[in-house]
């Protein structure tokens, strides 16, 4: 008898559903760049709805990703281009909810 972990069993149960298996806790749909940046640093800014605002540390990380041309985590491979960086900076400066 082959013994598998709970995680392997859960992955097998959710296999084939891609991001639709989000309820399984293993897969998430790709996020928009703005939403992904707002979620990069937990509790930045230090308020209850921090995942909906871009904080100081998050804008710093976004600028680094933009300069380096790196992929934004949890976006499915998206990068920050110039117009997106402008929107991110405006959202950060005006504390606009994302």
C-alpha positions in Angstrom: 0.0 0.0 0.0 1.4 3.4 -1.0 1.1 6.1 1.6 0.7 9.7 0.4 0.6 12.9 2.4 -2.5 15.0 2.8 -1.1 17.6 0.5 -0.5 15.1 -2.3 -4.0 13.7 -1.9 -5.5 17.2 -2.0 -3.4 18.1 -5.1 -4.6 14.9 -6.8 -8.3 15.7 -5.9 -7.9 19.2 -7.3 -5.8 18.2 -10.4 -7.2 19.2 -13.7 -9.2 22.2 -12.5 -6.4 24.8 -12.7 -7.3 28.0 -11.0 -10.9 26.9 -10.6 -9.7 24.7 -7.8 -9.0 27.8 -5.7 -11.3 26.4 -3.0 -8.7 23.7 -2.6 -6.2 26.3 -1.4 -3.5 25.2 -4.0 -4.3 27.4 -7.0 -5.1 31.0 -7.4 -6.0 32.9 -10.5 -3.4 35.4 -11.7 -3.9 38.9 -10.2 -3.8 42.2 -11.9 -0.5 44.0 -11.4 -2.0 46.7 -9.2 -3.7 44.1 -6.9 -0.5 42.0 -6.7 1.6 45.0 -5.8 -0.9 46.0 -3.1 -0.6 42.4 -1.6 3.3 42.2 -1.7 3.9 43.2 1.9 1.3 42.2 4.5 0.0 45.1 6.6 1.7 47.8 4.5 0.2 50.3 5.2 -0.6 49.2 8.7 -4.4 49.3 8.4 -7.1 46.6 8.3 -7.6 46.8 4.5 -3.9 46.9 3.6 -4.4 44.5 0.7 -6.3 47.2 -1.1 -3.8 50.0 -0.7 -0.2 50.3 -2.0 2.1 51.0 0.9 5.6 52.6 1.0 7.5 49.3 1.0 5.3 48.0 -1.8 5.9 50.9 -4.1 9.6 50.5 -3.4 9.4 46.9 -4.5 7.3 47.8 -7.5 9.9 50.4 -8.6 12.6 47.7 -8.3 10.6 45.2 -10.4 9.9 47.9 -13.0 13.6 49.0 -13.3 14.8 45.4 -13.5 12.0 44.3 -15.9 11.2 41.4 -13.6 7.9 39.6 -13.3 5.5 40.7 -10.6 4.7 37.7 -8.4 1.2 36.1 -8.6 0.4 37.8 -11.9 1.0 34.9 -14.2 4.1 36.5 -15.8 3.1 40.2 -16.1 5.7 42.9 -15.8 5.3 46.6 -14.9 5.5 48.8 -17.9 5.7 52.6 -17.9 2.0 53.4 -17.9 1.4 50.8 -15.1 4.2 52.3 -13.0 2.6 55.7 -13.4 -0.8 54.3 -12.2 0.9 52.6 -9.3 2.7 55.8 -8.2 -0.6 57.7 -8.5 -2.5 55.1 -6.4 0.3 55.1 -3.8 0.5 58.9 -3.6 -3.3 59.5 -3.4 -3.9 56.3 -1.3 -6.5 55.1 -3.7 -8.1 51.7 -2.9 -7.3 49.1 -5.5 
